[in-house]
């Protein structure tokens, strides 16, 4: 089969004005970035469309096609004559040049132009990086010239949109003297930065400035939080973000309008595209398909407990993506043997699917459809086993072949999702905002992950107590843990039980309005693999790129 980039290159792109017109937008409503990309200048109206969330089981290290399913499902709705829009995150250069190679879907379910989207796109991540580092520079400058706010501890970190493990911990002002006093610092990847999460949860520019002002940069000599607003930095940061805050409009292979905006990671941030893009899509379409990063234990939980609660959103239905190979992987099959039929391993690993189904239907109460993202190596026996398992749990499982067939391969899934979306239901959450922070963490760890107990390091205990005292106890929690397991141990596959969930550190993110809870050794700055995808990429004399996927 042709590579993703070869398929994308052969597709006839429509002028972005034509894509905008499908949503009732005129040339006055968009700001074009060349022929095939645009930003939306119109302020979103109140949402009227139905929101469909796509999430997944815990993936193999290569992922299970959640973005591909989201795109294929949106194209299926378009084929059915529905006025549909797609709302996804922007890729980060770190994973693109690291292990992933791209994040614009796959096969015949892609967003285009895939090269542009995977690389610099419209410059949003660069603007977020610049705004982040402007604040970092202003903090050090404030201390250099008198430290009026009596900052004793700096907690705000610099950012760059690349995997670079050597920058996780650094010494700033190493020579001292005129440079300032030496102190520890470090970089987070831009997708894990607080400026990214702040922008993605903002409703408009006014709200963005208010949120930027609430970012905690450090603590003073009395232990009180010092914010970006205390330094007066929010206006300058907002200026750098004036274009980045506007949603980007592109298209799918099937011609469905796609809003690609914001890109917080889900294992170390909240993993959802921007509220502004989601609400813009909802205001312009009858159906909006969106996704939440990684497995439902991370992405869907944060989408529902954080994004939906803060933005007043409610999905009409949820799609849970599963693959036979991921279920066998969760049953202990080595990656090299995933293409061989193995019902015993499937039976052992399918409990992972069961955990996510129970969480979504019983904890959150959402209408659910399971999408079996079909691979050529899947056997009829394996597919039948998954379907029967889902039927026993009371949910419908539908084969999806959008990777090979585009929207046509997801028509059966789209039909089932429409049925599910007709149900009226009450959305529940994993915890109440009125719960103490420790209780919120314990409820997520036990109700969603299946932990037996939760332990807190001395550092975490002290920071949680301080957060409650300083008025942040009403914030939701955003747990940072591995995406490969329900537990904090990425090697504990399937549905682990009886484990201890160790909370190692806590960070209050005032701009985003949530508390990041770190578990184990999850890094806010990833490293490159031994053989980065960067080595596989080429560009020709006429600018043709290969190696993206």
N, C-alpha and C positions, 0 to 999 in steps of 0.2 A: 504493500500500500504506500501511497505517496506520503511524504512527511507533512506535518501541519503547515509549515511555511510554504511548501509547494502548493498545497491546496489553497491556502490563503492568496497566494500570488496569482492563481488562475481565476479567482473570482472577480466578477465585474462589479466594481464599487460604484454606488450611486452618489451623485453630488449631495453633500450634506444638507443643502437646502431642500431636496426632495424628501430626505429622511425627516427633517424638521416639520415639513408640511403634513406628514402623516399624523402628527400630534397637534395639528392646528397652529403651528408656529410659523410666523412670517420672517422675512429677512431682518426686520427690525427687532425681532425677539432673540436673534442669535448673533454671536461674534465669531466669525469664521477664522479658523487656524488652517489655512490652506483649503483644498477642495473637499476633504473628507472628515474634518474635525471641526467642532465648534464648541463654544461655551454659551450657556443660556443666560441671557440678560434679564429675562422676565422673572419677576418675583412670584414664587409658587402660590397658587390659591389653595383653599382648603381641599384636602384629599377627598376624592370621590370614588376612585377605583378600588378594586380588591387587591390585597397584598398577599402574595404567595411566597412563603419562605422555603428555600432549599437548604437542607443540612445533610449530615451524613453520619455513618458509623465511624468508629476509630479507624483511620486509614493505614495502609501499608506505607512505607517511606516514600513511595512514588505517587501517593495520592490515588483517589478513586473516581475522579471525573466529576466532582460536584459542580464546578464551573461549567463543564461541558454539558451536564444535564440541565443546568439553569438556562443556558443559551438555547439548547435544543427544545426545552419546554416552551420558552418564549416564542421561538419560531413556529412551534406547533400551534400555539394560540393564534399566531398571525395567519397560518394556513387555514385555520378554522374560521377566519373572518373577524376575529376579535381585535379590538384596538388595544394592542399590548405594548408595554415598554419593559425594558430590562434595567436593573440597577445593581451594579457590581462595584467591587473595589478596584483601585488602580494597582498594577504590579509594582513591586519594589525591585530596584536594580540588584540588590543583594542576592535574593534567590534566583533572579534571571541569570546572573553570571555565576551563581553557585551551583546548587544541585537541581533546581527546577527547570531552568531553561526558558521559562515563560509562564504566563498566567492568563491567557486569553481564550481558554477552551481548547478543544482538540478535534481533529478530523473535520467533519462537515458541520460542526457546531462551534463556531469561533466568532469573536468580535473583531472587526476590521477598522482601520489598517493595523494588523497585528504587530508589525515591526515597530511602528510609532508608539502604540499603546504600551508595548513591553519595554521600550527604551525611555526617551525623554518626554514623550507624549506632549502635553501642553505646559510642562514645566512646574506642575503643582508640587511635586515632592522636592524640587529644588527650592521653591519659594518657602515651603515649610521648614526645610533645613536652614535656610538663611534667617528666617524669623526666629527659629530656635537658637541659633548661634549668635544672633544679635542680642538676645536676652542674656545669654551666657557672658558675652563681652561686657554688657552693661553692669552685670553683677560685679565682676572683677574690677571694673572701672570705678564703681561706687565705693568699693572697699579701698581701692588705691587712693582716692581723694577724700579720705576722712571717715568713711563708714558711718554716716549719720544714723543709719538704721541699726547699728551695733550688731551686724551679722556675725555670728560666731561659727555657724556650720552651714556650708553651702550644700544643698541637696540637688539642685538643678544641674543636669548634665548636657554636654554638647551632643550633636547628632550628625550623622552622615548616612547617605543612602547606599551603603555597601557593607558586605560582611567583612569585618576586620577585627579579629579577636585581639590583636595586639593593642587595640585602643580601649579595651574594656576598663582598664585602670591605668592612669597616667599621673605624673607629677607636673603640675603647672607652675610656672615661674621658677623653674628649677634652679636658676642662678641667683634668685632673690634680688636684693638691691633695688634698682630703679624699676624692675619688672613687677615687684610686689613680693609678698611673702610666699614662699613655696607652700603648696597645698595639693591635696589629692583631688583628682577629677576623673573624667572618663567620657566615653562616647556611647550612646545608644544608637541602634539603627533607626533611621527616620521613621519607619513604620511603627516603631515602639515608643516614639517620643510623645511627650505630653502635648506638644503643639499639634501633632497629628490627631490625637484623640479629641482634643479641644475643638479643632476645626470640624471634625466629623460629627460632633454632637451639637454644634451651634445651629440655631434656627435661622439666623440672618447676621448681617454685619454688626448690628448693635449688640446682639447676644454674643457674637464672637468676641467683641472687645471686652464685654463684661466677663466672659469666661477667661480670656487671656489675663485680665487684671487679677483673677483669682488664683492663678498658678502660683504655687508655693515654691520660692526659690531657695529658702533656707530658714534657719531659726536664729533668733537673737540670743543675747546673753541670759535672758530670763526664760528661754525655751519657747517663746511665742513665735508663731509663723510669720515670716516676712514674705510678701507677695510681689508679683510683677507690678501690680498696681501701686504698691508702696514705692517702687522705683520709678513709676510713671512711664513704663515701657510699652504699654498696651497699644497706644496709638501708632507708634512707629512699627510695631510688629504687624498691626492690622494693615498698614500701608503696604508692607511686603506681601501680604496675603490677599490683597484686594481682587486679584484675578483668580487666585487659587481657590477662593471661597465659592466661585461660580461653577456649577456642575458642567461636566464635559459630555458632549453628545457625539456618539459614533453610531455604527450599525453592525448588525450581525450578517453572516453569510446570507441568511434568509430575508434581509432587509428590515428587520425589526429595529426600531430606535433603541439605542443602548446608552444609558447614563453611567459612565465610568468615573467615579469620583471618590477620593479618599481611600486610604489603604492601611488601616491599623491591623497588625497581626492579631490572631485570635488566641495564641498560646501565651502571649505576654501583653496583650491589650484586649480591646473588646471585639475586634474582628468583623466589623460591619462597615459598609460604605456610608457616606454622609447622610445625615438626616435631611439636609437640603435637597440632595439628589433624589432620595426616596420620596419625599413629599412632592417634589416637582414632577416626578414620574406619575405618582398617584393622581395629581391634579390634571394630568394631560391624557391619561389612558383609562381604560376600563379594567385592565388587569396589569399589575406590576409584579414581575418575578424578581426576587432578590435572593441573596445567599448569605450565610454566616460561616465564617472560616472554621476549618477543621471539623472534628466530630461534634455531635450535638451536645456532648458534655461541656464543651468549651463554647463554640460558636452560637448554637441555638440558645443555650442557657443565658449567655450574655446579651444576645439579641432580645430575648424576652424580658429578662430581669433588669437590663440596663436601658437598651435603646427604646424598646416599646414603652416602658414605664416613663422614661424621660420625655419622649416625643409624642406620647399619646397615640401610639400605633397599636394595631392588632391584626395579626395575619388571619386571612380567611381560611387558609389551610396550610399545612406543612408537608413537604416532601422529604422523606428520609432516604438518601442514596445508599445503596449497599451493593457490593460486588461479591461474587462467589470467591474470587481470589483473596479478597480481604478477610472474608469469613474463614477461609481455610488458613490464612496467615495467622488469624487470631486463634486457630485451633492448633497452632504449632508447626505448620508446614513451612519448610525453608523456601525462600523466595525463588530459588531455582526450580522448585517442583510444583509451583502453583498452577501450572497449566495441565496437570494430570488429575484425572478424576479421583477424588478422595472423600467419599461420603463420611467415613468416621471422623476425619479432621473437620469437615464441614459441620457435623453434628456437635463437635466439641467447641468450635469457634462461634457458632451461630448465637450463643448466649449473649455475645456482644450486641448483636442486633436486638435481642430481646430486652436488654437493659435500656437501650435508647428508645425503643418503642414504649416501654413502660414509663420512662421519664416524661416523654412528650404527651402521652395520653392520660396518665394518671396524676403526674405532678402538675403539669401545665394545662392539661385538659384540651389540647388542640386537636382539630380534625386532622387525621394523618393518612398519607398514602406512602407506601414503600416503593421506591423505584429500583429495580434490579438493573444496574448498568451492565449490559451484556457484553462479554468478551467472546471471541471466536472459540476459545478453548473450553468455555462452559458447556457441560453436557446436559442433556434433557433431564437426567436423573437429579443432577445438582440443582437445576432451576426448579424442578418440581418439589424438591425438598424444602427450598427456601419459601416457595409459595404456600406450601402446606403449613409450615411453621408460623408464617404470618397470619394465615387464616385462623389458627388456633388462638392467636393473640387478639383476634378481632379486627385486624386491619387488612386492607387489600394490598397485594403486591403485584406490580405491573412490570413487564419486561420493557426496557428502554434501549433503543438502538440508534440514538441520535448521533453517536460518534461516526457511524458509517453512513447513515441515511439523513442526517440533519433533522429538520423539523418533522418530516414524515415519520422518522423512527420514534418520535415521542408523541404521536397522536393519541395512542391508547392511554398513555400516562396523562396527557392533557385532559382527555375526556373524564378520567377518574378523578382528577384534581378538581374539575368543575363541579362534579357531584359532591365532593367533600366540602367545597367552598360554600355550598348552599346551606350547610348546617349552621344553626345558631348555637353559640356556646359562650360560656363565661371563661375568660382567660385568667388563670391563676399563676402565682409566682412561687419560686422556691423558698422565699422568705418574705417577711414584711419589712418595709423601710424603718418601721418603729423598733424592730429587733436590735439589740446591741450588736456591735460589729462582730464580736466573737460568736454570737449565736448565728448570725448570717453565714459566717464561714462554716460553722459546724453543720448547718442545714444543707448547704450546697455539697459539702464533703460527704455527708451521710446519705442524703436523699438522692443526689444525682450521681455521685461517684461510687457509693456503696462502702464508704469507710466505716470501720468499727469505732475508731476514736480519732480525735484531732489533738495534736500536741503543738505547743507554741514555744518558740525559743524565747530567751530572756529579752532579746532585742525586740521581737515581735510583740511580746506582752507589754513592754514599756511603750512602744509606739502606738499600739491599739488604745492603751489607757490615755495617752496624750491626745490622740485623735478624738476620743470621746469627750475629753475635758475641753478641747478647743472648739467643739461644736460640729465635728464632722461625723458624729455617730449616726446621722440619718442618711449618710451616703450608701449607695449599693456597693457591693464588693466585686472586684474583677480579679479572678484567681488566675495566676500564672503558673502553669504546669505543663508537663509533656502532653502532646497531642496524640501520642501513639497508644496510650492506655487510659482506661478509666481511673486508674490509680496514679500515684506520683512516680511509679517505676515503669519506664517505657517497655521493659521486658515482661511485665506482667500482663499478658494478653488475655483475650476472652472477657470474662466477667469476674475479676478478682474480688474476693471478700475477705473480711477479717483483718484488713490492713490498717495501718496507722497513717494518718495524713499529717505530715510535718510542716507547719507554717514556720518558715525561716526568717522572713522579713516582711515589712509592710511599708507602703509609700502612699501618702495622701496626694491625690491628683486633684487639686482644687479647681483647675480649669475644666477638666473632664467631668468633675463632680462624682468621682468614685474613688474607692480605696483599692490599690493594687496589692494583692496578697501573694507573696512569692512562696512557692513550694519547692524544696529541693534545690537543684542546681540550674534551673531555667535561666537562660542568659538573655539580657536585653540587647546584647550585641552578638549575633551569631558569628560563626567562623566559616570559612570556605572548606569544602570537602577536599580530600587528597587530590582528586582530579576534577577541578571546577569546570563547569560547562563553558566558561570563558575560553578554554583551550579548544573547544569544538567549533567556535564561531569563526566565520570568514566574511569578508566583504570584497566585492569585485571592483574593478576600475569604474564601472558605471553605477556603483552603489547598491548592487544586489546583495542582500545579506542571507547567509545560511547559518544553520546551527541553533536558531530560535525554535522553540516548540510550544 
